[in-house]
Amino acid sequence: MELRQNAVRTANAKEITELDGNAIYLGNLNTVEADLKLPLKGKYGSSIQWESKETLFISHTGKVTRPTFGVGNRKVILVAKLTYEGAETRKTFEATVLQEEYKAKIVAVNPLTVRTNVGEQPELPTVVIVKNDTGSYTVSPVSWDLIKEETYRQPGFFPIHGRVEGSPLKALATIQVAEKALETIDHTKRLKEFKGQKVHLERESEFGAAMNRFLQYVRSTDDDQMLYNFRAAATGDTKGAQPMTGWDAPECNLKGHTTGHYLSALALAYDATGDSVLLGKIHYMVTELGKCQTAMSEQSGYGQGFLSAYSEDQFNLLEQYTTYPEIWAPYYTLHKIMAGLLDCYQLAGQRKALEICDKLGHWLYNRLSRLPREQLHKMWSLYIAGEFGGMNEVLAKLYAITGNEQYLMTAKYFDNEKLFLPMKENIDTLGNMHANQHIPQVIGALKLFEVAGDEAYFNIADNFWTMVTQSHIYSIGGTGETEMFREPNAIAGFLTDKTAETCASYNMLKLSKELFQFNPRKTYMDYYEKALYNHILASENSQKAEGGSTYFMPLAPGSIKKFDTHENTCCHGTGLENHFKYQEAIYFHDEDRVYVNLYIPSQLDWSEQGLSLIQNRDGLETVRFEVGGGSETTLMFRIPDWVSAPVQVKINGEPCRDLEYEDGYLKLRKEWKKDEIELTLPCSVRLVGAPDDDTLKTLAYGPYVLAAISGEQDYLTWTYSEQELLNQIIQQKDNPLTFMLDAIKFVPLYLIQDERYHVYFKLAR
């Protein structure tokens, strides 16, 4: 801080205006719904005048008028003119104002069945599933009639009705009264992941190179800056560090979230590499956060065990249903901190991190256990303000570690009926729901299934995954537009510069990996590969080790990537973690099987079984494995959905006949000594369509989505038939991942950095 103050003291007038321009923070301008607070005075003294280039939607004073439904979102340019002692600087901001929601009419209410035990009052949901006049489904609040005690004193069925908000239609729930509680089902994972340094990436592969760039970045990150907001809140002494920027700036209500991700990134990087420098950084961060927690507990106005980068005010305001942007997702930020601490404990052995998290768990239980169930549901239903990330997941993990039943109870306080009820009923109500607000909640549901065995939680997670991957994803595996899910199979109308939030893919991959361990279906890993190669790998700047990630992966014609390096958005946070997770889903195992899911050059050491694998690629179609071991083991090789001809296999140079397959996996079993396996996975260029417009296509080759390099702002259009177009494509001999179509170059999306590109193009009729 002293360094910055010295810099300001020596700055001239022009430099003051520039410093003030860089310090302006307006919140998340990607999804504007509420009035903006436009500062009139700069941090260092400049006067600021604002001009909106589209006053119909944002006034010169920041008042927001959302476009009516059907008009579409609107981009608005805001210009700040900063003046100081005659010097002037102009700074431009781009805001996306979201259109109003459609005022739908409810035309039907889905009936429900609710189960209870004899003598126990039924717990009815606070919402019901309704069908709108658009044909889509959503949920609406409901007020149920009073239930008489005698109705649930003996086994049987009885109806109960409710009043649906915004509709004259009645809700109906059938109550099933049973003599005994449902037994929990088997909730152990069938497959285990390889921990720590059991898997090493080949450094020269695209995945190994990305990991190494981020390793350089986190090693160079200033820990004291990451601690700035916590120290400022706890003791006021920031140790001379520079303040955080963007969404973590001192004036931002989300501050602290990046630090939580940073803890996870350090732990993941240490787990993958064993780098002692990272262990030192982890120890320092955890120790200093512990000091902040102690200091807060000694101050009035703080509950015992509380830790955050700000006071408890946001939590208090949420309980009064205060909306965004007056508050900004306090439990979301808390989740990042707790998740980072648990990662430091589980992956880097930091006992102090568990102690801090344990105290936070007690603080949470004491705060939430006093609130009525209806209040909790209303809090969690609030857009952005009530976003709680994966609080249910981290508390379920804390319960599994400590055995403290209070944490399991607290995890269930975060059940969000607005999402969980329709997912349990397998009805798609995702349209216009905030994507990344809800994906982590589903991951938490699956973790609750793992630790407690309630089958409903598994069904919520599996149904949700199926809905998203079948009806809500772009060809790159990403989902959402301006952070929102759209109606099922609505792709063509939502190809903009704000498609596919990177956070959403981060969490969808996490969910896919967890589901696969319970039920090793190939389809989970087909999706995982698609999103990993074409979104996560494509989201980082491969030219610089600067820690930047894309917030959105633009899919509009002539798009260009923007890498967030200083804004500290949510996607910068998950981006810190993403590139230390490439090795996580390549291999899994049970007692005597190894599942090979991803064809990423790597080494596997399964020393407990006396088995090792070294995987290398020869081009894209040929994958070789050097197998070392001395025991009989089954190797299961996923057959990707892009394979275009029968797989060929050689063991020690000898072709294999009568190959055995099981659930989409090639199955090889023998006593492995020192053997070489060669897999040929034939692939060819193919077209991937859009479900709602059969003229829109994406080109793909193997696991890669190919993008056309072109600055044209309208759709590239060809008049070929599908087969004619495929016949026209020429693959470059010296670079087999480069293709030409009528002088237009196509390359994998991850290879594109600064060029404008097209992922979707048109085949005119």
C-alpha positions in Angstrom: 0.0 0.0 0.0 2.9 2.4 0.9 4.4 1.7 -2.5 1.2 2.8 -4.3 0.9 5.9 -2.1 4.4 6.8 -3.0 3.6 6.3 -6.7 0.6 8.6 -6.4 2.6 11.3 -4.6 5.1 11.4 -7.4 2.5 11.1 -10.3 1.7 14.0 -12.5 -1.9 15.1 -13.3 -2.2 13.0 -16.4 -0.9 9.9 -14.5 -3.4 10.6 -11.7 -6.3 10.5 -14.1 -4.9 7.2 -15.6 -4.6 5.7 -12.1 -8.1 6.7 -11.3 -9.4 5.3 -14.6 -7.8 1.9 -13.9 -9.2 1.9 -10.4 -12.9 2.3 -11.5 -14.9 -0.7 -10.6 -18.5 -1.1 -11.8 -19.3 -4.7 -10.9 -20.1 -7.5 -13.4 -20.9 -5.7 -16.6 -21.5 -9.0 -18.5 -25.0 -9.4 -17.1 -26.5 -6.1 -16.0 -30.0 -6.1 -14.5 -29.9 -3.4 -11.8 -28.8 0.2 -11.7 -25.1 0.9 -11.9 -23.3 3.0 -9.3 -21.2 5.4 -11.4 -18.5 7.1 -9.2 -18.1 10.8 -9.6 -14.8 11.0 -7.8 -11.7 8.9 -8.5 -9.8 7.1 -5.7 -6.9 9.6 -6.2 -8.8 12.8 -6.7 -10.0 13.0 -10.3 -13.4 14.3 -11.2 -15.5 11.9 -13.3 -18.2 12.6 -15.8 -20.1 9.8 -17.5 -21.6 9.4 -20.9 -23.8 6.6 -22.0 -23.9 5.9 -25.7 -27.3 4.2 -25.4 -29.4 6.2 -22.8 -32.5 4.2 -23.7 -31.0 1.3 -21.6 -28.4 3.0 -19.3 -28.7 6.7 -18.5 -25.7 9.0 -17.9 -26.3 8.5 -14.2 -26.3 4.7 -14.4 -30.1 4.0 -14.3 -30.8 0.8 -16.1 -33.9 0.2 -18.2 -33.9 -3.4 -19.4 -35.1 -4.2 -23.0 -38.6 -5.7 -23.1 -38.7 -9.4 -23.7 -38.1 -10.4 -27.3 -36.0 -7.4 -28.1 -32.9 -9.2 -26.9 -29.9 -8.1 -24.7 -28.3 -4.8 -25.5 -24.7 -3.8 -25.4 -24.1 -0.3 -24.1 -20.8 1.7 -24.2 -20.1 3.9 -21.2 -17.4 6.5 -21.3 -15.8 8.0 -18.2 -14.1 11.3 -18.6 -11.6 11.8 -15.8 -10.1 15.3 -15.2 -7.5 16.4 -12.7 -5.7 19.8 -12.7 -6.4 20.3 -16.4 -5.3 16.8 -17.5 -7.9 14.5 -19.0 -8.2 10.7 -19.6 -11.1 8.8 -21.1 -11.9 5.2 -20.2 -14.5 3.0 -22.0 -16.6 0.3 -20.5 -19.0 -2.2 -22.3 -22.1 -3.3 -20.4 -24.6 -6.0 -21.5 -28.1 -5.1 -20.3 -30.3 -8.3 -20.1 -33.7 -8.2 -21.6 -36.7 -8.6 -19.2 -38.0 -12.1 -18.4 -41.0 -13.3 -20.2 -44.2 -12.9 -18.1 -45.5 -16.4 -18.6 -49.0 -17.7 -17.9 -49.3 -20.9 -16.0 -51.5 -23.4 -17.8 -50.9 -26.6 -15.7 -49.5 -27.6 -12.4 -47.7 -31.0 -12.0 -49.1 -33.2 -9.2 -46.6 -34.5 -6.6 -46.2 -37.5 -4.4 -44.6 -36.9 -1.0 -43.6 -39.8 1.3 -43.6 -39.7 5.1 -43.4 -42.2 7.9 -46.3 -42.9 10.3 -46.5 -40.2 13.0 -44.2 -37.8 11.1 -45.7 -34.6 9.6 -45.0 -34.6 5.8 -42.5 -32.0 4.6 -44.1 -30.4 1.6 -42.0 -28.5 -0.9 -42.2 -24.7 -1.0 -42.6 -24.7 -4.8 -44.4 -26.8 -7.5 -43.6 -27.5 -11.1 -45.7 -25.6 -13.5 -46.2 -25.6 -17.3 -46.3 -22.2 -19.0 -48.1 -21.0 -22.1 -44.8 -21.2 -24.0 -44.7 -25.0 -23.5 -41.8 -24.8 -21.1 -41.6 -25.8 -17.5 -40.6 -23.8 -14.4 -41.4 -23.7 -10.7 -43.7 -21.4 -8.8 -44.1 -20.8 -5.0 -47.0 -22.7 -3.3 -48.9 -22.3 0.0 -50.3 -25.6 1.1 -53.5 -26.2 3.1 -53.0 -27.2 6.7 -52.4 -30.9 7.4 -54.4 -32.5 10.2 -52.4 -34.7 12.5 -54.8 -37.6 12.3 -54.1 -38.0 8.5 -50.6 -39.3 9.0 -51.1 -41.4 12.1 -51.5 -44.6 10.1 -50.3 -46.0 6.8 -52.1 -45.0 3.6 -52.6 -42.1 1.2 -54.3 -38.8 1.4 -54.4 -35.6 -0.8 -53.4 -32.1 0.1 -54.0 -29.0 -2.0 -52.1 -25.7 -2.3 -52.5 -22.2 -3.8 -50.0 -21.5 -6.6 -48.5 -18.0 -6.7 -49.6 -16.1 -9.8 -52.3 -18.6 -10.9 -55.9 -19.6 -10.0 -54.9 -23.2 -10.5 -54.5 -25.5 -7.5 -51.6 -27.7 -6.6 -52.1 -31.3 -5.6 -49.8 -33.4 -3.5 -50.5 -37.1 -2.7 -49.1 -38.0 0.7 -47.9 -41.5 1.1 -47.7 -42.6 4.8 -45.4 -45.6 5.2 -44.8 -47.8 8.3 -41.0 -47.5 8.1 -38.3 -45.3 6.6 -36.7 -46.0 3.3 -33.5 -47.9 3.6 -30.4 -46.2 2.2 -29.0 -47.9 -0.9 -25.3 -48.7 -1.6 -23.6 -45.4 -2.0 -20.0 -46.3 -2.3 -18.1 -45.4 -5.5 -17.4 -48.3 -7.8 -14.2 -46.7 -9.1 -11.4 -44.9 -7.4 -9.2 -42.1 -8.8 -5.4 -42.2 -8.8 -4.2 -39.7 -6.2 -1.3 -37.4 -6.0 1.6 -38.1 -8.4 0.3 -41.4 -9.5 -0.3 -39.7 -12.9 2.2 -37.4 -14.6 1.4 -35.5 -17.8 3.9 -35.6 -20.7 5.5 -32.1 -20.5 5.5 -31.6 -24.2 1.8 -32.3 -24.8 -0.6 -29.5 -25.0 -2.0 -30.4 -21.6 1.4 -30.6 -19.9 2.4 -27.3 -21.4 -0.7 -25.6 -20.1 -0.2 -27.0 -16.7 3.4 -25.7 -16.7 2.4 -22.2 -17.7 0.0 -22.0 -14.8 2.7 -23.6 -12.5 4.9 -20.7 -13.4 2.1 -18.2 -12.6 1.1 -19.5 -9.2 4.7 -19.8 -8.1 5.1 -16.1 -8.9 1.9 -14.9 -7.3 2.1 -12.5 -4.4 0.7 -14.3 -1.4 0.4 -11.0 0.6 -1.7 -9.5 -2.1 -4.0 -12.6 -1.9 -4.3 -12.0 1.8 -4.9 -8.2 1.5 -8.6 -8.2 2.0 -8.6 -10.7 4.8 -6.0 -8.8 6.8 -7.8 -5.5 6.1 -11.0 -7.0 7.5 -9.3 -8.7 10.5 -6.5 -6.4 11.7 -6.2 -3.5 9.3 -2.5 -4.3 8.7 -2.0 -5.4 5.0 1.8 -5.7 5.3 2.4 -3.2 2.6 0.8 -5.4 -0.1 -0.9 -4.1 -3.2 -4.7 -4.3 -3.0 -6.5 -6.9 -5.1 -8.3 -5.8 -8.3 -11.5 -6.3 -10.2 -14.0 -8.5 -8.5 -11.6 -8.8 -5.5 -11.0 -5.0 -5.2 -11.5 -3.6 -1.7 -14.7 -1.9 -2.7 -16.2 -5.1 -4.3 -18.7 -7.2 -2.4 -17.3 -10.5 -3.7 -13.8 -10.0 -2.4 -12.1 -13.1 -1.1 -13.3 -15.5 -3.7 -10.1 -15.5 -5.7 -8.1 -16.3 -2.6 -10.2 -19.4 -2.1 -9.5 -20.5 -5.6 -5.9 -19.7 -5.2 -5.7 -22.0 -2.2 -7.2 -24.8 -4.3 -4.9 -24.1 -7.2 -1.8 -24.3 -4.9 -3.0 -27.5 -3.4 -3.8 -29.1 -6.8 -0.5 -28.0 -8.2 1.4 -29.4 -5.2 -0.5 -32.6 -5.4 0.4 -32.9 -9.1 4.1 -31.9 -8.8 5.3 -32.2 -5.2 6.9 -28.8 -5.6 8.3 -27.7 -2.2 8.0 -24.0 -3.2 4.2 -24.5 -3.5 4.1 -26.3 -0.1 5.8 -23.3 1.5 3.2 -20.9 -0.1 0.4 -23.2 1.1 1.7 -23.2 4.7 2.1 -19.4 4.7 -1.4 -18.8 3.3 -3.1 -21.1 5.8 -1.1 -19.8 8.8 -1.9 -16.2 8.0 -5.6 -16.9 7.4 -5.7 -18.7 10.8 -4.3 -15.5 12.3 -7.1 -13.5 10.6 -9.7 -15.9 11.9 -8.4 -15.5 15.5 -8.3 -11.7 15.2 -12.0 -11.7 14.0 -13.1 -13.9 16.8 -11.7 -11.4 19.3 -13.7 -8.5 17.9 -17.2 -7.6 18.7 -19.7 -8.1 15.9 -18.1 -11.4 14.7 -19.3 -14.8 15.5 -16.8 -17.4 16.8 -15.0 -19.1 13.9 -16.0 -16.6 11.3 -13.5 -15.9 8.5 -14.0 -13.8 5.4 -12.5 -10.9 3.5 -15.4 -8.7 4.9 -17.6 -8.4 7.9 -20.8 -10.4 8.6 -23.0 -7.6 7.2 -23.6 -9.3 3.8 -24.8 -12.5 5.6 -27.1 -10.4 7.8 -28.6 -8.6 4.8 -29.2 -11.8 2.9 -31.4 -13.0 5.8 -33.4 -9.8 5.1 -33.7 -10.9 1.4 -31.5 -8.0 0.2 -30.9 -8.4 -3.6 -27.8 -8.1 -5.8 -25.9 -5.9 -6.3 -26.3 -4.4 -2.8 -24.9 -7.7 -1.7 -23.0 -10.2 -3.8 -23.3 -13.9 -2.9 -21.7 -14.1 0.5 -22.1 -17.9 0.8 -20.5 -18.3 -2.7 -17.4 -16.6 -1.5 -17.4 -18.6 1.8 -17.6 -21.8 -0.3 -14.4 -20.9 -2.2 -12.6 -20.2 1.1 -13.7 -23.4 2.7 -13.1 -25.5 -0.4 -9.6 -24.1 -0.7 -8.9 -24.9 2.9 -10.1 -28.5 2.6 -8.0 -28.9 -0.5 -4.9 -27.7 1.4 -5.7 -30.2 4.1 -6.5 -33.2 1.9 -3.9 -32.6 -0.8 -1.1 -30.9 1.1 -1.5 -32.3 4.6 -2.2 -28.9 6.3 -3.9 -29.8 9.6 -4.3 -26.1 10.4 -6.5 -25.7 7.3 -8.9 -28.3 8.6 -9.0 -26.6 12.0 -9.9 -23.3 10.4 -12.6 -25.0 8.3 -13.9 -26.8 11.3 -14.4 -23.5 13.1 -16.2 -22.1 10.1 -18.4 -25.1 10.1 -19.5 -24.4 13.7 -20.1 -20.8 12.8 -22.3 -21.9 9.9 -24.3 -24.4 11.9 -24.9 -21.8 14.7 -26.1 -19.2 12.1 -28.3 -21.3 9.9 -29.8 -23.7 12.4 -31.8 -20.9 13.9 -33.5 -19.9 10.6 -36.9 -21.4 9.5 -36.8 -23.7 6.5 -39.0 -21.3 4.4 -36.5 -18.5 5.0 -33.6 -20.6 3.8 -35.4 -21.6 0.6 -36.3 -17.9 -0.1 -32.7 -16.9 0.5 -31.3 -19.6 -1.9 -33.8 -18.7 -4.6 -32.5 -15.1 -4.9 -30.7 -14.4 -8.1 -26.9 -14.0 -7.5 -27.4 -12.7 -3.9 -28.4 -16.2 -2.8 -25.9 -18.0 -4.9 -24.0 -20.3 -2.5 -21.6 -22.2 -4.8 -21.1 -25.7 -3.5 -21.7 -25.0 0.2 -23.6 -28.3 0.5 -20.6 -30.1 -1.1 -18.0 -28.7 1.2 -20.0 -29.3 4.3 -20.7 -32.9 3.3 -16.9 -33.3 2.8 -16.3 -31.8 6.2 -18.8 -34.2 7.7 -17.1 -37.1 6.0 -13.7 -36.0 7.5 -14.8 -35.1 11.0 -17.9 -37.3 11.5 -19.7 -34.2 13.0 -23.4 -34.7 12.3 -24.0 -31.0 12.6 -22.2 -30.5 9.3 -24.4 -33.0 7.5 -27.5 -31.2 8.8 -26.0 -27.9 7.7 -25.2 -29.2 4.3 -28.9 -30.1 3.9 -29.9 -26.5 4.9 -28.7 -25.6 1.4 -31.2 -27.9 -0.4 -32.6 -25.6 -3.1 -36.1 -26.9 -3.9 -36.4 -24.5 -6.9 -33.7 -26.7 -8.5 -33.9 -30.0 -6.7 -37.7 -30.7 -7.0 -37.8 -30.6 -10.8 -34.5 -32.5 -11.1 -35.8 -35.2 -8.8 -39.0 -35.4 -11.0 -36.8 -35.4 -14.1 -38.5 -32.3 -15.6 -36.3 -29.8 -17.4 -37.0 -26.4 -15.8 -33.5 -25.0 -16.5 -34.5 -22.4 -19.1 -33.4 -18.9 -17.9 -31.8 -20.2 -14.7 -28.3 -19.0 -13.9 -26.1 -21.9 -15.0 -23.1 -21.7 -12.7 -25.3 -20.8 -9.7 -26.9 -24.2 -9.9 -24.3 -26.7 -11.2 -22.3 -26.7 -8.0 -25.5 -27.3 -6.0 -26.0 -30.5 -8.0 -22.4 -31.5 -7.3 -23.3 -31.0 -3.6 -26.3 -33.2 -4.0 -24.2 -36.0 -5.3 -21.7 -35.6 -2.4 -24.7 -35.8 0.0 -25.6 -39.1 -1.7 -22.0 -40.3 -1.2 -21.9 -39.5 2.5 -25.5 -40.3 3.5 -27.0 -42.7 0.9 -30.3 -40.9 0.0 -31.0 -42.1 -3.5 -33.0 -38.9 -4.4 -29.8 -36.9 -4.3 -28.2 -39.2 -6.9 -31.2 -39.0 -9.1 -31.1 -35.2 -8.9 -27.5 -35.2 -10.1 -27.8 -37.8 -12.8 -31.0 -36.3 -14.3 -29.5 -32.8 -14.3 -26.3 -34.1 -16.0 -28.4 -35.8 -18.7 -30.6 -32.7 -19.3 -27.6 -30.4 -19.6 -25.4 -32.6 -21.9 -28.3 -33.7 -24.1 -30.2 -30.4 -24.5 -28.2 -27.4 -23.3 -24.6 -27.6 -24.6 -22.8 -26.0 -27.6 -20.6 -28.1 -29.8 -17.6 -27.3 -27.6 -19.2 -28.8 -24.5 -19.9 -25.4 -22.8 -23.3 -24.3 -21.7 -25.2 -21.1 -21.0 -25.4 -17.7 -22.7 -24.9 -14.5 -20.6 -24.4 -17.0 -17.8 -28.0 -18.4 -18.2 -29.3 -21.7 -19.3 -31.7 -21.3 -22.2 -34.7 -23.4 -23.1 -33.8 -27.0 -24.1 -32.1 -27.3 -27.6 -32.1 -23.5 -28.0 -28.6 -23.0 -29.6 -29.0 -21.1 -32.9 -30.5 -18.0 -31.4 -27.9 -17.8 -28.7 -24.6 -17.7 -30.6 -23.1 -14.5 -29.1 -19.9 -13.2 -27.6 -21.1 -14.3 -24.2 -21.6 -18.0 -24.6 -20.2 -20.9 -22.6 -19.1 -19.5 -19.2 -15.8 -21.2 -18.3 -16.9 -21.7 -14.7 -19.9 -23.8 -15.9 -17.6 -26.2 -17.8 -15.3 -26.4 -14.8 -18.2 -27.6 -12.7 -19.8 -29.8 -15.4 -16.5 -31.7 -15.6 -16.4 -32.1 -11.9 -19.9 -33.5 -11.9 -19.1 -35.8 -14.8 -16.1 -37.3 -13.0 -18.0 -37.9 -9.8 -20.9 -39.6 -11.6 -18.5 -41.8 -13.5 -17.0 -43.1 -10.3 -20.5 -44.3 -9.2 -21.5 -45.6 -12.6 -18.7 -46.0 -15.2 -20.7 -45.1 -18.2 -18.8 -44.2 -21.3 -21.1 -41.3 -22.0 -19.9 -39.4 -19.0 -16.3 -39.5 -20.4 -17.4 -38.7 -24.0 -18.8 -35.4 -22.7 -15.8 -34.9 -20.4 -13.4 -35.2 -23.3 -15.4 -32.8 -25.5 -15.5 -30.0 -22.8 -11.9 -30.6 -21.7 -10.4 -30.4 -25.2 -12.6 -27.7 -26.6 -13.4 -25.4 -23.8 -11.1 -25.8 -20.8 -7.9 -26.2 -22.9 -9.0 -23.4 -25.2 -9.7 -21.1 -22.3 -6.1 -20.2 -21.4 -3.6 -18.0 -23.1 -1.0 -20.4 -24.5 1.4 -17.5 -25.4 2.0 -16.2 -21.8 2.3 -17.6 -18.3 0.0 -14.8 -17.0 -2.8 -16.8 -15.4 -5.5 -15.5 -17.7 -8.7 -17.4 -18.6 -11.7 -16.7 -20.8 -14.8 -15.7 -18.9 -17.0 -16.6 -21.9 -16.0 -18.7 -24.9 -17.5 -16.5 -27.7 -19.3 -18.4 -30.4 -20.7 -15.6 -32.5 -19.4 -15.3 -36.1 -16.0 -13.6 -36.1 -15.5 -14.0 -32.3 -12.3 -13.3 -30.5 -11.1 -14.6 -27.1 -10.6 -12.2 -24.2 -8.4 -13.5 -21.4 -9.1 -12.2 -17.9 -5.8 -11.5 -16.1 -6.7 -8.7 -13.7 -10.5 -8.6 -13.4 -10.4 -11.5 -11.0 -13.8 -12.8 -12.2 -15.3 -16.1 -11.2 -13.7 -17.7 -14.3 -10.3 -16.3 -13.4 -10.7 -18.1 -10.1 -11.7 -21.5 -11.5 -9.2 -20.9 -14.3 -6.4 -21.0 -11.7 -7.5 -24.6 -10.9 -8.5 -25.9 -14.3 -5.0 -26.6 -15.6 -3.9 -28.6 -12.6 -6.7 -31.1 -13.2 -5.9 -32.5 -16.6 -4.6 -35.7 -15.2 -7.6 -36.3 -13.0 -9.8 -38.3 -15.3 -7.3 -40.1 -17.6 -7.3 -43.2 -15.5 -9.5 -44.8 -12.8 -9.4 -48.2 -11.1 -11.3 -50.8 -9.1 -9.7 -53.8 -7.5 -8.1 -55.2 -10.6 -9.2 -53.0 -13.5 -7.7 -49.8 -15.0 -10.0 -47.6 -17.0 -8.3 -45.5 -19.7 -10.7 -42.7 -20.5 -8.6 -40.0 -22.1 -5.9 -40.3 -24.7 -3.5 -37.7 -23.2 0.2 -38.5 -23.1 1.0 -39.4 -19.5 2.5 -41.9 -17.1 0.5 -44.0 -14.6 2.1 -45.6 -11.6 -0.2 -48.1 -9.8 2.5 -49.4 -7.5 0.0 -51.1 -5.2 -0.9 -53.4 -8.1 2.6 -53.5 -9.5 1.4 -51.9 -12.7 2.7 -49.0 -14.7 1.5 -47.4 -18.0 3.3 -44.9 -20.3 0.9 -43.5 -22.8 2.1 -41.7 -26.0 0.4 -40.6 -29.2 1.6 -41.0 -32.7 -0.5 -38.4 -34.5 -4.1 -38.5 -33.4 -5.2 -42.0 -34.5 -2.4 -44.1 -33.0 -1.9 -44.4 -29.2 0.8 -46.6 -27.7 1.0 -47.9 -24.2 4.1 -49.4 -22.6 2.8 -51.7 -19.8 4.9 -52.8 -17.0 3.8 -55.2 -14.3 3.7 -58.7 -12.9 0.0 -59.4 -12.2 -3.1 -60.2 -14.2 -5.0 -57.0 -14.7 -7.9 -55.9 -17.0 -7.3 -52.7 -19.0 -10.5 -51.0 -20.2 -10.0 -48.5 -23.1 -12.8 -46.1 -23.8 -13.9 -46.2 -27.5 -14.6 -42.5 -28.2 -17.8 -41.5 -29.9 -15.8 -39.9 -32.7 -14.1 -43.2 -33.8 -15.2 -43.6 -37.5 -14.1 -47.2 -38.2 -13.4 -50.4 -36.2 -10.6 -50.1 -33.7 -7.4 -52.0 -34.4 -5.2 -53.4 -31.6 -1.7 -54.8 -31.5 0.0 -56.3 -28.5 3.8 -56.5 -28.9 3.4 -55.9 -32.6 0.9 -58.8 -33.1 -2.6 -57.9 -34.3 -5.4 -59.0 -31.9 -8.5 -60.8 -33.2 -11.9 -61.4 -31.5 -11.7 -58.3 -29.4 -13.9 -58.1 -26.3 -16.0 -55.0 -25.5 -18.0 -54.0 -22.5 -20.2 -51.0 -22.2 -18.3 -49.0 -24.8 -14.8 -50.0 -23.6 -12.3 -52.3 -25.2 -11.4 -55.0 -22.6 -7.9 -56.5 -22.5 -7.0 -58.9 -19.8 -3.7 -60.7 -19.3 -0.8 -61.0 -17.0 1.2 -58.0 -18.0 5.0 -58.2 -18.0 6.7 -55.8 -20.3 4.3 -55.3 -23.1 3.4 -52.7 -25.7 -0.2 -52.0 -26.8 -0.9 -50.1 -29.9 -4.5 -48.8 -30.5 -5.6 -47.4 -33.8 -8.6 -45.1 -33.3 -9.6 -44.1 -36.8 -11.1 -40.7 -37.1 -12.3 -38.4 -39.9 -13.6 -34.9 -40.4 -17.3 -34.8 -39.4 -20.1 -32.2 -39.1 -21.8 -31.5 -35.8 -25.2 -29.9 -36.1 -27.3 -27.5 -34.0 -30.6 -29.0 -32.8 -32.8 -26.0 -33.6 -31.3 -25.1 -37.0 -30.2 -27.8 -39.5 -28.3 -25.2 -41.6 -25.8 -24.5 -38.7 -22.8 -26.8 -38.5 -19.5 -27.2 -36.7 -16.5 -29.0 -38.1 -14.8 -31.6 -35.9 -11.9 -34.0 -36.1 -11.3 -36.6 -33.5 -11.8 -35.0 -30.1 -11.2 -31.5 -31.5 -13.7 -28.9 -32.5 -12.3 -27.0 -35.5 -12.7 -23.3 -35.9 -12.4 -21.3 -39.1 -10.0 -18.4 -38.9 -11.8 -15.4 -40.4 -12.6 -11.8 -39.3 -15.9 -11.9 -41.2 -18.7 -10.8 -38.9 -21.5 -12.7 -40.6 -21.8 -16.4 -40.8 -19.4 -18.1 -43.3 -21.8 -19.8 -45.7 -21.3 -22.7 -48.2 -23.8 -24.1 -50.7 -22.5 -27.7 -50.6 -24.4 -30.6 -49.4 -22.9 -32.1 -46.2 -21.1 -34.8 -48.1 -19.9 -32.5 -50.7 -18.5 -30.1 -48.1 -16.6 -33.0 -46.3 -15.2 -34.0 -49.7 -13.8 -30.5 -50.3 -11.8 -30.4 -47.1 -8.1 -30.8 -47.4 -5.9 -31.9 -44.5 -2.4 -30.4 -44.4 0.2 -33.1 -44.6 2.8 -31.2 -42.6 0.3 -30.3 -40.0 -2.5 -32.9 -39.6 -4.6 -30.6 -37.3 -4.9 -27.9 -40.0 -7.6 -28.2 -42.7 -8.5 -26.0 -45.7 -11.9 -25.4 -47.1 -12.0 -23.1 -50.1 -9.0 -21.0 -48.8 -10.5 -20.9 -45.3 -8.2 -22.4 -42.7 -9.7 -24.6 -39.9 -7.7 -25.4 -36.7 -8.6 -26.8 -33.3 -10.2 -24.0 -31.2 -7.5 -24.3 -28.5 -4.8 -23.3 -30.9 -6.5 -19.9 -31.6 -5.3 -17.0 -29.5 -5.6 -13.5 -31.0 -7.3 -14.3 -34.4 -11.1 -14.0 -35.0 -12.8 -17.3 -35.6 -16.0 -19.1 -36.5 -17.0 -22.3 -34.6 -20.4 -22.4 -36.4 -21.0 -21.8 -40.1 -24.0 -22.3 -42.4 -24.8 -24.7 -45.2 -27.3 -22.8 -47.4 -30.1 -24.7 -49.0 
